């Protein structure tokens, strides 16, 4: 039986509180999910709904859409956790059912933020349904060294929680579609 595999490639320094020149952090999570690429892409590209299921996102918005595809091309989030409350905006590049890239344009919070979702179709050898190999690449550097340190300490748990939130949302939509098909 195939097991889900999650790979972590963290890169961080130990407690770099005082470092003004802390380096960019990068992190990668990869996992096979039991939904087709079109469904997980839909969940990742539907930024307006993030506030409904993504942990720590208290508000999400789309400020621009691609004229060609109508997919979001600029979007933003308000993220809150305990006493922290931050808002940022990202440029989005969406390749339908293949990839979503978000790069922060907000200069107050980040020196840089790069978030890349890649979706690769794989066939489930037991059910012959389409599954997806999902890869999430995250590269960031906060302006605040404390945020860099805090994030590096919790990035594994936060990344796992995030990818599980998207997977759970996609599974929920898959189940709803199957129930809808049975009713009709």
N, C-alpha and C positions, 0 to 999 in steps of 0.2 A: 504494500500500500504506500502510495506517495504521501510524504509528510510535507506540510508547508515549511518552506525554508526561508528564514529571515537572515540576511547577512548585514552585518554592521561593520563599517569602516570608519570609526571615529578618529579624529585627529584633534588633540587639545593639549594644552599645557596645564600644569597643576596650579590652581589658585593664582591666576595672573591679575589679581585685584589692582595692583599698582601700575600695571603695564599700560601705557598710553598707545603703544604700537602693537597691541595684540593682533595676532595674525588671523586671517580668515579661517573660519571653522568650516569643515565639510563633513557630510554624513550621508550615508546611502542605506536605504532599506529596499529589499527586493522580496517579493512574495507572490506565490501563485494564488489567485482567487477564483472562486467557482462562479464567475459571471462572465458574459462575453465582453470583449473590448468596448463595444458600443455603449454598454450600460455603465461601466466604470468611468469611461470618458464623459458620459452625460453627467454623472455625479460630480466629477472633478470640475467640469466646465460650468456647472450651474452654481456660480458664486453666490447668487442671491439667497440660496437656501442654506449656505454654510452655517448661519446663525441657528438653524434648526437642529443641527446634528454634530457640528465640529466643536470639540471641547475648547473652551476659552474664547471662542468667537462670540461676541455679544451683539455685533451688528456687521452686516456685509452689504455692499452695494456695487452696482456696475455703472460706471460713468461714461463709457464708450463701447460701441460694438463695431465689429468689422462690417463694412458695407457689403462685402462679397459674401460672407458666410453668416452674418448676424450673430456670430459667437462673440463673447466679450473680448475686448482688446485693452480695456483699462478697468480695473476694479479695486475695491478697497475693503478694509476690515477694521473693526475695532476689537481689540483683544484685551481681555481682562483676566487677572488672576490675583487674588488677595488684594493688596494695595496697589498693584500695577494696572494701569489702564492706558493703552496706547492705540493710536490710529495710524494706518499707513495705506498707501496707494501703490499699486503695481501695474506695469504694462504686462499684458498677456499675449501670448502667441499660441494659438490652438490649431493643431492639425487633427482633423476629425478622426476619432477612434485610434489615434497613434500617440499623440503627445500634447501636453500642456506645459508651457513655460511661463513662469511669473518672475518679473524682476522689479524690485522696489524702485519707485521714483521719488519716494519720500526721503528727504535728506535729514530730517530731524532725528529719526530713530536709528537708522542704519547708515553705515558707510556703504554697505552693499548687502543685498539679499537676492539670492537666486534659487528658485525652486523649480525643479523639472520632474514632471511625471511622464513616464514612458509606458506604453501598453503594447504587449506583444501577444497575439493570438496563439493559444495552444489548445490542442484537442484533448479532452478528458478521455483517457484510454478506457475508463470503465463505463461511461455513459454516452460517449460520442458527442457530447455537448461541447460548445466552445467555452473555454476558460481563458483567463488572462494572466500573463506574467506581468506583474506591476513592479516598476522600479521608481523609487522616489529619491531624487538627489537634492540635497539641501546644502547651500553654501551661504554663509552669512558672516557679517562682522558688524556688531552694534557699535554705535558711537560711545556708549557708556560701558566702560570696562567691567562694571559690576554685572550688567546684563550678559556680557560675553561669558563671564565665569558662571553665573547662575544657569545659563542655557547649556553650557558644556557639561555641567554636573547632571542635568536632567534630560539631555537630548535623546538618549536611548528610550527612556520611558515615554517621553512626549511623542517621539516619532512612532513608536509602537501604538500608542493611543490614537494618534492621528490616522495612521493607515487602517487601523481597525475600525475607526469611525466611518471612513469612506467605504470600506468593505462591507460593513454592517448596513449602511444606507443602500448600497447597490444590491445586497441580498434581499433587503426589504422590498425594493422596487421589483426585483425578479419574482419574488413570491406574489406580490400584488398583480403583476402581469399574468402569471399563471392562473391565479384565482379569477381574474377578469376573463381570461380565455375560457375557463370552465363554465362560467356563468353565461357567457354568450354562446 
